[in-house]
């Protein structure tokens, strides 16, 4: 159960190519149990924001993975699936029409349940990346009420259950530091230390579609240190509720937040390459929000450790050899230091346009690749190519005239990211 992290979203899309790499599927594989997935087929132009062009491979299958992209602590309890499908919940939970995630789980209680929920309740503050003055987040009171009900329902189901803490949002790849700006564009444009912007804004600057000095004077595109502290405090408040309610209901806690902090201080290393939270640093997919394959695998081990410690389940951890094999095949690891990864071509709109954004399509970026030049620069020619390709995909003439606002709107469509 949970949100898009559980559904298996990567690069702003959920499809069979991404769903098989979810941390839930890795845990099930280690347990050696049957774990039917609500596999979704889509088009090279689809994304998680809409069910247009996306459908269940087998809509009559009662999948064991109930996680729905965009789910919050409230919707997991109250958003029921309907037909015909119009929302992600309708698509994932079919054929359980009329059931919420929790009701679907209660209708056939499992001996072991994982429920990682609450990320969307705070991540929404930064996903509205061109409206950063608003900071929409679930209130602490609402979270406490809903998560308390979730914990109670999991306890009453009778089996073992694991919940998880929420990572600190300013530390994900979608949130860009002044140093990140320098790495990718060559300048921090006066962004104050302790403040942030976001991945879409950084790409707009890098592609020469907007002026960095101008856009970062607009408070809608800057997350101040004070705002970041507000978000971190809300994360801490939510995590205290998660840990407290889990203790009261006898649930295990996978402390993903603590692990992520440790991983930043001591990053996992494969073939001499350290995986980092920076964009295309290896832990996240192209959207900077959802984990890479190896990110999911590492998270799976945190859940397994929590279950084994609390319940003595003896689920085997993914071994170093398994993790290395997953990393070797991961399309989101920058092996050559170019900041341009292989990506997963055509698995949704962001993956399709990734090469035109200059963030993917480097098919020589494999383990053992020789270091590549990665001098940061602004590339207006690449920006022109991106806009032309975007218009082509929209069925418009490639050389359709466009304004700066058109470019921002294009990036909004490409990075329609929900959890």
VEXLUM-924657 format. One record per residue (C-alpha): residue in three letters; x, z, y. Coordinates in nm, 2 decimals, always signed. Each point is the difference from the previous one (the first is absolute). Layout:
REM residues N
KETOR  res      c1      c3      c2
KETOR  Ala       X       Z       Y
...
REM end
This chain:
REM residues 419
KETOR  res      c1      c3      c2
KETOR  Unk   +0.00   +0.00   +0.00
KETOR  Unk   +0.11   -0.05   +0.36
KETOR  Unk   +0.07   -0.26   +0.26
KETOR  Unk   +0.20   -0.33   +0.02
KETOR  Unk   +0.31   +0.18   -0.12
KETOR  Unk   -0.18   +0.05   -0.33
KETOR  Unk   -0.17   -0.33   +0.00
KETOR  Unk   +0.34   -0.17   +0.01
KETOR  Unk   -0.01   -0.17   +0.34
KETOR  Unk   +0.32   -0.16   +0.11
KETOR  Unk   +0.07   -0.22   +0.31
KETOR  Unk   -0.36   +0.05   +0.13
KETOR  Unk   -0.16   -0.14   -0.32
KETOR  Unk   -0.12   +0.12   -0.34
KETOR  Unk   +0.02   -0.24   -0.28
KETOR  Unk   +0.09   +0.00   -0.37
KETOR  Unk   +0.37   -0.07   +0.10
KETOR  Unk   +0.01   +0.33   +0.20
KETOR  Unk   -0.25   +0.22   -0.19
KETOR  Unk   +0.22   +0.01   -0.32
KETOR  Unk   +0.28   +0.16   +0.21
KETOR  Unk   -0.21   +0.30   +0.12
KETOR  Unk   +0.14   +0.35   -0.06
KETOR  Unk   -0.32   +0.07   -0.21
KETOR  Unk   +0.07   -0.28   -0.23
KETOR  Unk   +0.36   +0.11   -0.04
KETOR  Unk   -0.12   +0.35   -0.09
KETOR  Unk   -0.25   -0.14   -0.26
KETOR  Unk   +0.28   -0.21   -0.15
KETOR  Unk   +0.22   +0.31   -0.04
KETOR  Unk   -0.29   +0.18   -0.17
KETOR  Unk   -0.06   -0.29   -0.23
KETOR  Unk   -0.37   -0.01   +0.07
KETOR  Unk   -0.24   -0.28   +0.06
KETOR  Unk   -0.06   -0.03   +0.38
KETOR  Unk   -0.23   -0.29   +0.09
KETOR  Unk   +0.05   -0.13   +0.35
KETOR  Unk   -0.26   -0.16   +0.23
KETOR  Unk   +0.22   -0.31   +0.03
KETOR  Unk   -0.07   -0.22   +0.30
KETOR  Unk   +0.07   -0.37   +0.06
KETOR  Unk   +0.04   -0.14   +0.34
KETOR  Unk   +0.14   -0.28   +0.21
KETOR  Unk   +0.32   -0.05   +0.19
KETOR  Unk   -0.20   +0.07   +0.31
KETOR  Unk   -0.18   +0.32   -0.10
KETOR  Unk   +0.07   +0.36   +0.10
KETOR  Unk   -0.14   +0.34   -0.07
KETOR  Unk   -0.21   +0.01   +0.32
KETOR  Unk   -0.26   -0.23   -0.15
KETOR  Unk   -0.14   -0.10   -0.34
KETOR  Unk   -0.02   -0.36   +0.11
KETOR  Unk   +0.19   -0.21   -0.25
KETOR  Unk   +0.05   +0.30   -0.23
KETOR  Unk   -0.19   +0.09   -0.32
KETOR  Unk   +0.03   +0.22   -0.31
KETOR  Unk   +0.16   -0.18   -0.29
KETOR  Unk   -0.25   +0.19   -0.22
KETOR  Unk   -0.28   +0.15   +0.21
KETOR  Unk   -0.16   +0.15   -0.31
KETOR  Unk   +0.30   +0.21   -0.09
KETOR  Unk   -0.03   +0.38   +0.06
KETOR  Unk   +0.35   +0.04   +0.12
KETOR  Unk   +0.19   +0.33   -0.02
KETOR  Unk   +0.16   -0.04   +0.33
KETOR  Unk   -0.27   +0.09   +0.26
KETOR  Unk   +0.23   +0.01   +0.31
KETOR  Unk   -0.14   -0.20   +0.29
KETOR  Unk   +0.19   -0.14   +0.29
KETOR  Unk   -0.12   +0.17   +0.33
KETOR  Unk   -0.13   +0.31   -0.18
KETOR  Unk   +0.00   +0.33   +0.19
KETOR  Unk   -0.09   +0.35   -0.12
KETOR  Unk   -0.35   -0.07   +0.12
KETOR  Unk   -0.05   -0.34   -0.15
KETOR  Unk   +0.13   +0.10   -0.34
KETOR  Unk   -0.30   +0.23   -0.02
KETOR  Unk   -0.26   -0.20   +0.19
KETOR  Unk   +0.07   -0.38   -0.01
KETOR  Unk   -0.20   -0.15   -0.28
KETOR  Unk   +0.07   -0.35   -0.15
KETOR  Unk   -0.26   -0.26   +0.06
KETOR  Unk   -0.07   -0.35   -0.12
KETOR  Unk   +0.07   -0.28   +0.09
KETOR  Unk   +0.34   +0.12   +0.11
KETOR  Unk   +0.06   +0.02   +0.37
KETOR  Unk   +0.26   +0.29   +0.02
KETOR  Unk   +0.31   +0.09   -0.20
KETOR  Unk   -0.20   +0.28   -0.16
KETOR  Unk   -0.26   -0.25   -0.13
KETOR  Unk   +0.28   -0.21   -0.15
KETOR  Unk   +0.21   +0.27   -0.16
KETOR  Unk   -0.28   +0.23   -0.13
KETOR  Unk   -0.22   -0.28   -0.15
KETOR  Unk   -0.19   +0.01   -0.22
KETOR  Unk   -0.07   +0.36   +0.09
KETOR  Unk   -0.26   -0.09   +0.27
KETOR  Unk   -0.13   +0.30   +0.19
KETOR  Unk   +0.30   +0.22   -0.08
KETOR  Unk   +0.27   +0.14   +0.22
KETOR  Unk   +0.36   +0.05   -0.13
KETOR  Unk   -0.08   +0.36   -0.08
KETOR  Unk   -0.33   -0.08   -0.17
KETOR  Unk   +0.17   -0.27   -0.21
KETOR  Unk   +0.26   +0.25   -0.11
KETOR  Unk   -0.26   +0.27   -0.08
KETOR  Unk   -0.21   -0.24   -0.20
KETOR  Unk   +0.28   -0.03   -0.26
KETOR  Unk   +0.24   +0.30   +0.06
KETOR  Unk   +0.36   -0.07   -0.11
KETOR  Unk   +0.23   +0.25   -0.16
KETOR  Unk   +0.25   -0.08   +0.28
KETOR  Unk   -0.07   -0.11   +0.36
KETOR  Unk   +0.23   -0.09   +0.29
KETOR  Unk   -0.16   +0.00   +0.35
KETOR  Unk   +0.22   -0.08   +0.29
KETOR  Unk   -0.22   -0.01   +0.30
KETOR  Unk   +0.03   +0.08   +0.37
KETOR  Unk   +0.25   -0.25   +0.11
KETOR  Unk   -0.25   -0.22   +0.18
KETOR  Unk   -0.14   +0.30   +0.19
KETOR  Unk   +0.32   +0.02   +0.20
KETOR  Unk   +0.16   -0.34   -0.03
KETOR  Unk   -0.28   -0.16   +0.19
KETOR  Unk   +0.17   +0.14   +0.31
KETOR  Unk   +0.28   -0.26   -0.02
KETOR  Unk   -0.17   -0.28   -0.18
KETOR  Unk   -0.19   -0.08   +0.32
KETOR  Unk   +0.34   -0.11   +0.12
KETOR  Unk   -0.11   -0.16   +0.33
KETOR  Unk   -0.21   +0.30   +0.09
KETOR  Unk   +0.24   +0.29   -0.04
KETOR  Unk   -0.15   +0.20   +0.28
KETOR  Unk   -0.30   +0.08   -0.22
KETOR  Unk   +0.15   +0.18   -0.31
KETOR  Unk   -0.32   -0.01   -0.22
KETOR  Unk   +0.04   +0.26   -0.27
KETOR  Unk   -0.23   +0.21   -0.21
KETOR  Unk   -0.05   +0.35   +0.14
KETOR  Unk   +0.15   +0.30   -0.18
KETOR  Unk   -0.35   +0.15   -0.04
KETOR  Unk   -0.13   -0.32   -0.16
KETOR  Unk   +0.30   -0.03   -0.23
KETOR  Unk   -0.03   +0.36   -0.11
KETOR  Unk   -0.36   -0.04   -0.09
KETOR  Unk   +0.04   -0.33   -0.19
KETOR  Unk   +0.33   +0.09   -0.18
KETOR  Unk   -0.15   +0.33   -0.10
KETOR  Unk   -0.28   -0.18   -0.17
KETOR  Unk   +0.24   -0.25   -0.16
KETOR  Unk   +0.21   +0.29   -0.15
KETOR  Unk   -0.32   +0.18   -0.12
KETOR  Unk   -0.13   -0.32   -0.16
KETOR  Unk   +0.33   -0.07   -0.18
KETOR  Unk   +0.01   +0.36   -0.13
KETOR  Unk   -0.36   -0.03   -0.13
KETOR  Unk   +0.09   -0.32   -0.19
KETOR  Unk   +0.19   +0.22   -0.24
KETOR  Unk   +0.32   -0.20   -0.05
KETOR  Unk   +0.34   +0.03   +0.15
KETOR  Unk   +0.03   -0.15   +0.35
KETOR  Unk   +0.28   -0.07   +0.25
KETOR  Unk   -0.04   -0.05   +0.37
KETOR  Unk   +0.27   -0.08   +0.25
KETOR  Unk   +0.13   +0.07   +0.35
KETOR  Unk   +0.01   -0.26   +0.28
KETOR  Unk   +0.33   -0.14   +0.13
KETOR  Unk   +0.08   +0.05   +0.37
KETOR  Unk   -0.14   -0.32   +0.17
KETOR  Unk   +0.28   -0.05   +0.26
KETOR  Unk   +0.24   -0.04   -0.29
KETOR  Unk   -0.15   -0.30   -0.16
KETOR  Unk   +0.14   -0.35   +0.05
KETOR  Unk   -0.30   -0.12   +0.20
KETOR  Unk   +0.10   +0.24   +0.28
KETOR  Unk   +0.31   -0.13   +0.18
KETOR  Unk   +0.27   +0.21   +0.17
KETOR  Unk   +0.22   -0.11   +0.29
KETOR  Unk   +0.28   -0.05   -0.24
KETOR  Unk   -0.22   -0.22   -0.23
KETOR  Unk   -0.07   -0.21   +0.31
KETOR  Unk   +0.37   -0.04   +0.06
KETOR  Unk   +0.06   -0.09   -0.37
KETOR  Unk   -0.25   -0.28   +0.00
KETOR  Unk   -0.01   -0.12   +0.36
KETOR  Unk   +0.33   +0.11   +0.15
KETOR  Unk   -0.15   +0.23   +0.27
KETOR  Unk   -0.22   +0.31   +0.01
KETOR  Unk   -0.16   -0.13   +0.33
KETOR  Unk   +0.01   +0.35   +0.15
KETOR  Unk   -0.22   +0.16   -0.27
KETOR  Unk   +0.07   +0.37   +0.05
KETOR  Unk   +0.17   +0.20   -0.27
KETOR  Unk   -0.27   +0.17   -0.21
KETOR  Unk   -0.25   -0.27   +0.08
KETOR  Unk   -0.11   -0.28   -0.23
KETOR  Unk   -0.16   -0.34   -0.01
KETOR  Unk   -0.13   -0.18   -0.31
KETOR  Unk   +0.10   -0.28   -0.24
KETOR  Unk   -0.24   -0.26   +0.14
KETOR  Unk   +0.12   +0.06   +0.36
KETOR  Unk   +0.36   -0.02   -0.11
KETOR  Unk   -0.06   -0.34   -0.17
KETOR  Unk   -0.19   -0.13   +0.31
KETOR  Unk   +0.32   +0.09   +0.20
KETOR  Unk   +0.24   -0.14   -0.26
KETOR  Unk   -0.19   -0.33   -0.02
KETOR  Unk   +0.00   -0.04   +0.38
KETOR  Unk   -0.38   +0.01   +0.01
KETOR  Unk   +0.00   +0.29   +0.25
KETOR  Unk   +0.26   +0.15   +0.24
KETOR  Unk   +0.13   +0.32   -0.14
KETOR  Unk   +0.06   +0.16   +0.34
KETOR  Unk   -0.36   -0.08   +0.11
KETOR  Unk   -0.19   +0.09   -0.31
KETOR  Unk   +0.17   +0.33   -0.05
KETOR  Unk   -0.11   +0.11   +0.35
KETOR  Unk   -0.35   -0.02   -0.13
KETOR  Unk   -0.10   +0.34   -0.15
KETOR  Unk   -0.22   -0.17   -0.26
KETOR  Unk   +0.31   -0.12   -0.17
KETOR  Unk   +0.21   +0.32   +0.02
KETOR  Unk   -0.03   +0.32   -0.21
KETOR  Unk   +0.14   +0.27   +0.22
KETOR  Unk   +0.20   +0.30   -0.13
KETOR  Unk   -0.30   +0.22   +0.09
KETOR  Unk   -0.24   -0.23   -0.19
KETOR  Unk   +0.23   -0.01   -0.30
KETOR  Unk   +0.01   +0.38   +0.00
KETOR  Unk   -0.38   +0.01   +0.00
KETOR  Unk   -0.01   -0.23   -0.31
KETOR  Unk   +0.27   +0.21   -0.18
KETOR  Unk   -0.20   +0.32   +0.08
KETOR  Unk   -0.31   -0.16   -0.15
KETOR  Unk   +0.19   -0.10   -0.31
KETOR  Unk   +0.13   +0.36   -0.03
KETOR  Unk   -0.36   +0.14   +0.04
KETOR  Unk   -0.13   -0.24   -0.26
KETOR  Unk   +0.28   +0.08   -0.25
KETOR  Unk   -0.06   +0.38   +0.04
KETOR  Unk   -0.36   -0.06   -0.09
KETOR  Unk   +0.09   -0.22   -0.30
KETOR  Unk   +0.25   +0.26   -0.14
KETOR  Unk   -0.24   +0.30   +0.06
KETOR  Unk   -0.31   -0.17   -0.15
KETOR  Unk   +0.21   -0.12   -0.30
KETOR  Unk   +0.12   +0.35   -0.06
KETOR  Unk   -0.36   +0.13   +0.02
KETOR  Unk   -0.13   -0.26   -0.25
KETOR  Unk   +0.30   +0.00   -0.24
KETOR  Unk   +0.12   -0.35   +0.09
KETOR  Unk   +0.36   -0.12   -0.01
KETOR  Unk   +0.15   -0.13   +0.32
KETOR  Unk   +0.24   -0.29   +0.02
KETOR  Unk   +0.19   +0.07   +0.32
KETOR  Unk   +0.05   -0.35   +0.12
KETOR  Unk   +0.07   +0.12   +0.35
KETOR  Unk   +0.29   +0.21   -0.10
KETOR  Unk   +0.14   -0.26   -0.23
KETOR  Unk   -0.01   -0.26   +0.28
KETOR  Unk   +0.19   +0.23   +0.23
KETOR  Unk   +0.26   +0.06   -0.27
KETOR  Unk   +0.03   -0.38   -0.06
KETOR  Unk   +0.08   -0.06   +0.36
KETOR  Unk   +0.28   +0.25   -0.01
KETOR  Unk   +0.12   -0.12   -0.35
KETOR  Unk   -0.14   -0.35   -0.06
KETOR  Unk   -0.03   -0.14   -0.35
KETOR  Unk   +0.28   -0.25   -0.07
KETOR  Unk   -0.01   -0.30   -0.22
KETOR  Unk   +0.30   -0.23   -0.05
KETOR  Unk   +0.17   +0.17   +0.30
KETOR  Unk   -0.30   -0.07   +0.23
KETOR  Unk   -0.17   +0.30   +0.15
KETOR  Unk   -0.38   -0.03   +0.04
KETOR  Unk   -0.13   +0.11   +0.34
KETOR  Unk   -0.32   +0.05   +0.20
KETOR  Unk   +0.11   -0.27   +0.25
KETOR  Unk   -0.20   -0.33   -0.02
KETOR  Unk   +0.12   -0.21   -0.29
KETOR  Unk   +0.22   +0.30   -0.10
KETOR  Unk   -0.14   -0.01   -0.36
KETOR  Unk   -0.26   +0.28   -0.01
KETOR  Unk   -0.28   -0.20   +0.16
KETOR  Unk   -0.17   -0.34   -0.04
KETOR  Unk   -0.02   -0.25   +0.28
KETOR  Unk   -0.28   +0.19   +0.19
KETOR  Unk   +0.23   +0.31   +0.04
KETOR  Unk   -0.28   +0.22   -0.12
KETOR  Unk   -0.04   -0.05   -0.37
KETOR  Unk   +0.28   +0.07   -0.25
KETOR  Unk   +0.22   -0.26   -0.16
KETOR  Unk   +0.00   -0.02   -0.38
KETOR  Unk   +0.29   +0.25   -0.02
KETOR  Unk   -0.18   +0.22   +0.26
KETOR  Unk   -0.30   +0.02   -0.23
KETOR  Unk   +0.22   +0.07   -0.30
KETOR  Unk   +0.18   +0.29   +0.18
KETOR  Unk   -0.33   +0.14   +0.11
KETOR  Unk   -0.12   -0.02   -0.37
KETOR  Unk   +0.28   +0.23   -0.10
KETOR  Unk   -0.10   +0.26   +0.26
KETOR  Unk   -0.35   +0.00   -0.14
KETOR  Unk   +0.13   +0.03   -0.36
KETOR  Unk   +0.23   +0.29   +0.10
KETOR  Unk   -0.30   +0.18   +0.16
KETOR  Unk   -0.22   -0.04   -0.31
KETOR  Unk   +0.27   +0.10   -0.24
KETOR  Unk   +0.09   +0.31   +0.20
KETOR  Unk   -0.36   +0.12   +0.05
KETOR  Unk   -0.15   -0.10   -0.33
KETOR  Unk   +0.29   -0.05   -0.24
KETOR  Unk   -0.11   -0.35   -0.07
KETOR  Unk   +0.35   -0.13   -0.09
KETOR  Unk   -0.06   -0.35   +0.14
KETOR  Unk   +0.33   -0.18   -0.01
KETOR  Unk   +0.15   -0.08   +0.34
KETOR  Unk   +0.09   -0.36   +0.08
KETOR  Unk   +0.37   -0.01   -0.10
KETOR  Unk   +0.28   -0.12   +0.22
KETOR  Unk   +0.02   -0.31   -0.21
KETOR  Unk   -0.38   -0.06   +0.06
KETOR  Unk   +0.04   +0.06   +0.37
KETOR  Unk   +0.29   -0.24   +0.02
KETOR  Unk   -0.19   -0.27   -0.18
KETOR  Unk   -0.29   +0.04   +0.24
KETOR  Unk   +0.23   +0.00   +0.30
KETOR  Unk   +0.17   -0.32   -0.13
KETOR  Unk   -0.33   -0.18   +0.00
KETOR  Unk   -0.13   +0.15   +0.32
KETOR  Unk   -0.07   -0.27   +0.26
KETOR  Unk   +0.03   +0.25   +0.29
KETOR  Unk   +0.36   +0.12   -0.03
KETOR  Unk   +0.26   -0.14   +0.24
KETOR  Unk   +0.30   -0.04   -0.23
KETOR  Unk   +0.21   -0.20   +0.24
KETOR  Unk   -0.06   +0.18   +0.32
KETOR  Unk   -0.16   -0.30   +0.17
KETOR  Unk   -0.33   +0.20   +0.08
KETOR  Unk   -0.18   -0.30   -0.17
KETOR  Unk   -0.13   +0.07   -0.35
KETOR  Unk   -0.13   -0.23   -0.27
KETOR  Unk   -0.37   +0.11   +0.04
KETOR  Unk   -0.27   -0.11   -0.24
KETOR  Unk   -0.10   -0.35   +0.12
KETOR  Unk   -0.37   -0.08   +0.05
KETOR  Unk   -0.13   +0.34   -0.11
KETOR  Unk   -0.21   +0.02   +0.31
KETOR  Unk   +0.02   -0.09   +0.37
KETOR  Unk   +0.30   +0.22   +0.10
KETOR  Unk   +0.20   -0.12   -0.30
KETOR  Unk   -0.09   -0.36   +0.08
KETOR  Unk   +0.11   +0.03   +0.36
KETOR  Unk   +0.29   +0.24   -0.07
KETOR  Unk   +0.26   -0.28   +0.00
KETOR  Unk   -0.13   -0.12   +0.34
KETOR  Unk   +0.03   +0.36   +0.13
KETOR  Unk   +0.36   +0.00   -0.12
KETOR  Unk   -0.05   +0.30   -0.23
KETOR  Unk   -0.02   -0.16   -0.34
KETOR  Unk   +0.08   -0.32   -0.19
KETOR  Unk   +0.37   +0.09   -0.06
KETOR  Unk   +0.01   -0.10   -0.37
KETOR  Unk   +0.37   +0.06   -0.03
KETOR  Unk   -0.06   +0.37   +0.09
KETOR  Unk   +0.06   +0.14   -0.36
KETOR  Unk   +0.20   +0.29   -0.14
KETOR  Unk   +0.37   -0.07   +0.05
KETOR  Unk   -0.05   -0.25   +0.28
KETOR  Unk   +0.29   -0.04   +0.24
KETOR  Unk   -0.05   +0.16   +0.34
KETOR  Unk   -0.18   -0.23   +0.24
KETOR  Unk   +0.03   -0.02   +0.38
KETOR  Unk   -0.29   +0.18   +0.17
KETOR  Unk   +0.07   -0.02   +0.38
KETOR  Unk   -0.31   +0.11   +0.18
KETOR  Unk   -0.15   -0.26   +0.24
KETOR  Unk   -0.31   -0.11   +0.17
KETOR  Unk   -0.12   -0.33   -0.16
KETOR  Unk   -0.27   -0.18   +0.21
KETOR  Unk   +0.03   -0.31   -0.22
KETOR  Unk   -0.10   +0.21   -0.30
KETOR  Unk   -0.29   +0.13   +0.20
KETOR  Unk   -0.11   -0.35   +0.07
KETOR  Unk   +0.02   -0.08   -0.37
KETOR  Unk   -0.20   +0.31   -0.09
KETOR  Unk   -0.28   -0.09   +0.24
KETOR  Unk   -0.01   -0.36   -0.12
KETOR  Unk   -0.03   +0.12   -0.36
KETOR  Unk   -0.26   +0.26   +0.09
KETOR  Unk   -0.21   -0.27   +0.17
KETOR  Unk   +0.04   -0.23   -0.30
KETOR  Unk   -0.13   +0.27   -0.24
KETOR  Unk   -0.29   +0.05   +0.24
KETOR  Unk   -0.09   -0.37   -0.03
KETOR  Unk   +0.11   -0.08   +0.35
KETOR  Unk   +0.25   -0.25   +0.13
KETOR  Unk   +0.35   +0.14   -0.04
KETOR  Unk   +0.08   -0.06   +0.37
KETOR  Unk   -0.31   +0.18   +0.13
KETOR  Unk   +0.09   +0.15   +0.34
KETOR  Unk   +0.02   +0.37   -0.01
KETOR  Unk   +0.05   +0.30   +0.23
KETOR  Unk   +0.17   +0.33   -0.04
KETOR  Unk   -0.33   +0.16   -0.09
KETOR  Unk   -0.05   -0.27   -0.27
KETOR  Unk   +0.33   +0.11   -0.15
KETOR  Unk   -0.10   +0.37   +0.01
KETOR  Unk   -0.33   -0.09   -0.17
KETOR  Unk   +0.18   -0.20   -0.26
KETOR  Unk   +0.22   +0.30   -0.08
KETOR  Unk   -0.31   +0.22   -0.01
KETOR  Unk   -0.15   -0.22   -0.27
KETOR  Unk   +0.32   -0.02   -0.20
KETOR  Unk   +0.05   +0.38   +0.01
KETOR  Unk   -0.35   +0.11   -0.06
KETOR  Unk   +0.12   +0.29   -0.21
KETOR  Unk   -0.24   +0.27   -0.14
KETOR  Unk   +0.07   +0.28   -0.24
REM end
